[in-house]
């Protein structure tokens, strides 16, 4: 029997009697990171990385029972050794390494290999079986250097400020928003944040992450308050009455999907910035090779093309379907969560 099996509640480790990123409440949940498609409310006990405790608590509730462990620290559950290793996706994101009777499995969660000052860098982990995401698992997805992307964002903001337009930049509340804030040039003007973004940004600061000064956008009631500002907001705020307080504005969205021009047109955006918290195609293949895994399970995204490529290159691979399929569902998940957090 494999160390992990896919059940109607998600990935289950029978020898250890726990789940990894379960889809429904369970007794024991090991959590790779705090995005809503990986961290479900209502479980009796959670295990996550120490850096991720704060954001997971903020996503769940104050009474949730959460145990944090240091990266690389080994713990045992019913004879299965568990350790968490940096995934580089968002603050506290982890790969879950499981060892039982000589078999080593690694669940990647979501991950990226690009440097990011807001979280611990990704580290490859050797294993026999690797479960990888494939959110951007197509050869067309190859990220430009992020220094160039941030230069474009700051240039766009600088121009908008010079003509009296507010720069409205959309990015996912947890992870992407803080990464954007870290890359902004605060000399251009004030950085304003949607309430949900500000709450998560405060949690990052509490975890020791250094970020430029931000201001809650709810205090900017007049156009004069924001004409040279950039506003960081979640995607679900686009087109809402909340955005009208900022007067004339230019809109942008930071996401890997912005690499495809049609994605920007469908959203009626002025600018799209291809910045992702997931691996692109070359990095995905490099990571898989670095694990040395003899078998690869592919989930969360373009599973078919990745499985075909691996099989063509003599790697045993299979697609594993989940209830969520990567960043394409983040907006739906975030919309539900932020409705509870408020604006």
GIUR-V233677 format. One record per residue. N is the residue number from 1. RES is the residue in one letter. PSI is psi in radians with two decimals (NA if undefined). OMEGA is omega in whole degrees, 0 to 359 (none if undefined). BURIAL is I if it has 24 or more other ideal C-beta (glycine too) atoms within 12 Angstrom, else O. Layout:
# GIUR-V233677
N/RES/PSI/OMEGA/BURIAL
N/RES/PSI/OMEGA/BURIAL
This chain:
# GIUR-V233677
1/X/2.36/179/O
2/X/2.73/182/O
3/X/-0.57/177/I
4/X/2.49/175/I
5/X/2.63/179/O
6/X/2.13/181/I
7/X/-3.12/179/O
8/X/-0.09/175/O
9/X/-0.01/180/I
10/X/-2.82/183/I
11/X/2.14/185/I
12/X/2.32/174/I
13/X/1.81/184/I
14/X/-0.78/180/O
15/X/-0.66/181/I
16/X/-0.21/181/I
17/X/0.96/175/O
18/X/2.91/179/I
19/X/2.64/172/I
20/X/2.09/182/I
21/X/0.98/181/I
22/X/2.68/180/I
23/X/-0.32/180/I
24/X/2.85/179/O
25/X/2.40/179/O
26/X/3.07/178/I
27/X/-0.80/183/O
28/X/2.12/182/I
29/X/2.23/171/I
30/X/2.15/191/I
31/X/2.19/178/I
32/X/-0.71/178/I
33/X/3.06/195/I
34/X/0.13/174/I
35/X/2.61/189/I
36/X/-0.36/178/I
37/X/0.07/177/I
38/X/-0.38/182/I
39/X/1.78/182/I
40/X/2.44/178/I
41/X/2.68/166/I
42/X/-0.08/179/O
43/X/2.70/183/I
44/X/-0.57/181/O
45/X/2.47/181/O
46/X/2.49/172/I
47/X/2.22/179/I
48/X/-3.13/180/I
49/X/2.68/178/I
50/X/-0.77/180/I
51/X/-0.37/184/I
52/X/-0.01/184/I
53/X/-0.84/185/I
54/X/-0.82/181/I
55/X/-0.60/178/I
56/X/-0.71/178/I
57/X/-0.70/179/I
58/X/-0.55/180/I
59/X/-0.47/182/I
60/X/-1.90/176/I
61/X/2.85/186/O
62/X/-0.36/183/O
63/X/-0.08/181/O
64/X/2.37/181/I
65/X/1.84/185/O
66/X/2.23/173/I
67/X/2.26/178/I
68/X/2.47/177/I
69/X/2.64/178/I
70/X/2.64/174/O
71/X/2.26/179/I
72/X/-0.20/180/O
73/X/2.31/181/O
74/X/2.32/173/O
75/X/2.76/183/I
76/X/2.35/173/O
77/X/1.89/178/I
78/X/0.68/176/O
79/X/-0.08/175/O
80/X/2.19/179/I
81/X/2.21/181/I
82/X/2.36/169/I
83/X/2.62/182/I
84/X/2.43/185/I
85/X/2.52/188/I
86/X/2.37/178/I
87/X/-0.25/176/I
88/X/0.26/184/I
89/X/-1.04/175/I
90/X/3.13/177/I
91/X/2.19/178/I
92/X/-0.01/183/I
93/X/2.49/187/I
94/X/2.68/162/I
95/X/2.47/182/I
96/X/2.05/178/I
97/X/2.21/181/I
98/X/2.34/179/I
99/X/2.24/178/I
100/X/2.13/178/I
101/X/0.76/176/O
102/X/-0.18/178/O
103/X/2.35/179/O
104/X/2.11/176/I
105/X/2.58/175/I
106/X/2.23/174/I
107/X/2.07/188/I
108/X/-0.44/193/I
109/X/-2.41/170/I
110/X/2.58/184/I
111/X/2.76/172/I
112/X/2.72/181/I
113/X/-0.14/176/I
114/X/2.52/177/I
115/X/2.58/184/O
116/X/2.04/183/I
117/X/-0.14/183/O
118/X/0.04/178/I
119/X/2.86/180/I
120/X/2.35/183/I
121/X/2.61/177/O
122/X/2.48/174/I
123/X/2.16/177/I
124/X/2.52/182/I
125/X/2.17/179/I
126/X/2.51/181/O
127/X/2.97/174/I
128/X/-0.69/179/I
129/X/2.26/182/I
130/X/2.24/175/I
131/X/1.96/187/I
132/X/2.55/168/I
133/X/2.89/177/I
134/X/0.67/184/I
135/X/-0.77/179/I
136/X/0.81/184/I
137/X/0.97/174/I
138/X/2.55/182/I
139/X/-0.35/180/O
140/X/-0.35/184/O
141/X/1.78/178/I
142/X/1.95/189/O
143/X/2.38/171/I
144/X/2.82/178/O
145/X/2.30/185/O
146/X/-0.43/175/I
147/X/-0.65/178/O
148/X/-0.68/180/O
149/X/-0.80/180/I
150/X/-0.59/176/I
151/X/-0.68/178/O
152/X/-0.72/179/I
153/X/-0.83/181/I
154/X/-0.62/176/I
155/X/-0.75/177/O
156/X/-0.82/179/I
157/X/-0.78/181/I
158/X/-0.75/179/O
159/X/-0.80/180/O
160/X/-0.74/180/I
161/X/-0.60/182/I
162/X/-0.39/180/O
163/X/0.21/175/O
164/X/0.41/177/O
165/X/2.47/171/I
166/X/2.38/176/I
167/X/1.99/181/I
168/X/1.82/185/I
169/X/2.09/182/I
170/X/2.38/177/I
171/X/2.64/184/I
172/X/2.45/190/I
173/X/-0.75/184/I
174/X/1.98/176/I
175/X/-1.18/182/I
176/X/-0.79/182/I
177/X/-0.76/181/I
178/X/-0.61/176/I
179/X/-0.69/177/I
180/X/-0.82/181/I
181/X/-0.72/181/I
182/X/-0.49/183/I
183/X/0.00/181/I
184/X/2.69/176/I
185/X/1.77/186/I
186/X/-0.16/178/O
187/X/-0.27/182/O
188/X/-0.66/182/O
189/X/-3.04/180/I
190/X/2.60/176/I
191/X/1.99/180/I
192/X/2.62/182/I
193/X/2.48/168/I
194/X/2.65/184/I
195/X/-0.74/180/I
196/X/-0.66/177/I
197/X/-0.74/182/I
198/X/-0.66/179/I
199/X/-0.75/179/I
200/X/-0.60/178/I
201/X/-0.67/176/I
202/X/-0.67/178/O
203/X/-0.68/175/I
204/X/-0.78/180/I
205/X/-0.72/179/O
206/X/-0.47/178/O
207/X/0.01/177/I
208/X/0.17/179/O
209/X/2.18/181/I
210/X/2.18/181/O
211/X/2.66/174/I
212/X/2.77/179/I
213/X/2.37/176/O
214/X/2.81/180/I
215/X/2.42/177/I
216/X/2.16/185/I
217/X/-0.28/180/I
218/X/-0.29/178/O
219/X/-0.13/181/O
220/X/1.43/185/I
221/X/-0.29/182/O
222/X/2.68/179/O
223/X/-0.62/182/O
224/X/-0.42/181/O
225/X/-0.28/190/O
226/X/0.18/187/I
227/X/-0.43/176/I
228/X/0.27/186/I
229/X/2.84/166/I
230/X/2.37/180/I
231/X/2.16/178/I
232/X/2.10/186/I
233/X/2.71/177/I
234/X/2.71/183/I
235/X/-0.58/184/I
236/X/-0.24/179/I
237/X/-0.26/182/I
238/X/2.26/178/I
239/X/0.04/181/O
240/X/2.88/177/O
241/X/-0.45/180/O
242/X/-0.61/185/I
243/X/-0.30/187/I
244/X/-0.39/182/O
245/X/-0.25/187/I
246/X/0.14/175/I
247/X/-2.59/180/I
248/X/2.31/186/O
249/X/2.80/172/I
250/X/2.39/186/I
251/X/2.48/177/I
252/X/2.77/180/I
253/X/2.29/178/I
254/X/1.98/182/I
255/X/2.66/175/I
256/X/-0.50/180/I
257/X/-0.33/181/I
258/X/-0.10/175/I
259/X/-0.44/179/I
260/X/2.07/189/O
261/X/-0.62/182/O
262/X/-0.51/179/O
263/X/-0.66/178/O
264/X/-0.72/181/O
265/X/-0.71/181/O
266/X/-0.52/180/O
267/X/-0.04/180/I
268/X/0.82/181/O
269/X/2.66/173/I
270/X/-0.66/181/I
271/X/2.57/173/I
272/X/2.33/183/I
273/X/2.03/185/I
274/X/1.43/179/I
275/X/2.04/185/I
276/X/2.64/174/I
277/X/0.35/177/I
278/X/2.82/176/I
279/X/2.61/171/I
280/X/-3.09/184/I
281/X/-0.91/181/I
282/X/-0.71/181/O
283/X/-0.63/177/I
284/X/-0.84/181/I
285/X/-0.64/179/I
286/X/-0.71/180/O
287/X/-0.79/180/I
288/X/-0.77/179/I
289/X/-0.70/183/O
290/X/-0.46/179/I
291/X/-0.43/184/I
292/X/0.27/185/O
293/X/2.40/175/I
294/X/-0.40/179/O
295/X/2.43/182/I
296/X/2.22/171/I
297/X/2.34/185/I
298/X/2.26/185/I
299/X/3.12/173/I
300/X/1.15/173/I
301/X/-2.38/182/I
302/X/1.25/186/I
303/X/-0.72/185/I
304/X/-0.95/180/O
305/X/-0.64/180/I
306/X/-0.77/179/I
307/X/-0.77/180/I
308/X/-0.79/181/O
309/X/-0.78/182/I
310/X/-0.77/179/I
311/X/-0.68/178/O
312/X/-0.43/179/O
313/X/0.44/171/O
314/X/0.64/172/O
315/X/2.22/177/I
316/X/2.17/185/O
317/X/2.64/176/I
318/X/2.61/176/I
319/X/2.42/178/I
320/X/1.96/183/I
321/X/2.50/177/O
322/X/3.05/178/I
323/X/-0.40/180/I
324/X/2.57/182/I
325/X/0.92/171/I
326/X/-2.71/189/I
327/X/-0.38/178/I
328/X/-0.43/180/I
329/X/-0.08/183/I
330/X/-0.65/181/I
331/X/-0.75/180/I
332/X/-0.84/180/O
333/X/-0.79/181/I
334/X/-0.67/180/I
335/X/-0.70/178/O
336/X/-0.80/183/O
337/X/-0.75/184/I
338/X/-0.42/173/I
339/X/-0.54/178/O
340/X/-0.57/181/O
341/X/-0.46/183/I
342/X/3.10/183/O
343/X/NA/none/I
